[in-house]
Amino acid sequence: NAVEYRETLARLRDSVQMDVQITCRDEAHKPDDSMAVSGTDYLRKRLSRHQRLESVAQEFRRIGQSFIQDWRQHEVANGIRGHALVMRSLTASFLETMSGMPVPADVQVRLTGPWPAAEFLKEK
């Protein structure tokens, strides 16, 4: 696999990975112990929560589109985790732009990095 790894390292040479974790704030999705919730209501709340988080992820990609070379995203137990591939030289500008992104009050966004571009070792 040496040839594949050399090509991958060459492709990612000047890039870093920025991670974004998008979750609902704890008080927004705590179950209400005072009343029983039907399965249908529970699933509707989960769908609504997922749609809110997905819309924030889409907005993140839209605002950062001039910086983001590639994007990977997956769901985690408490929300969505996104991985943006960004040119190393644009990291500070990317962070500055993303820090000004408006976020709904019930959603929390945590941006970390730069990291090695581990999520991008294999092309889609």
Buried (B, 14 or more C-beta within 10 A) or exposed (E): EEEEEEEBEEBBEEBBBBBBBBBBEEEBBEEEEEEEEEEEEEEEEEEEBBEBBBEBBEBBBEBBEEBBBBBBBEEEEBBBBBBBBBBEEBBEEBBEBBEEBEEBEEBBBEBEBBEEBEBBEEEE
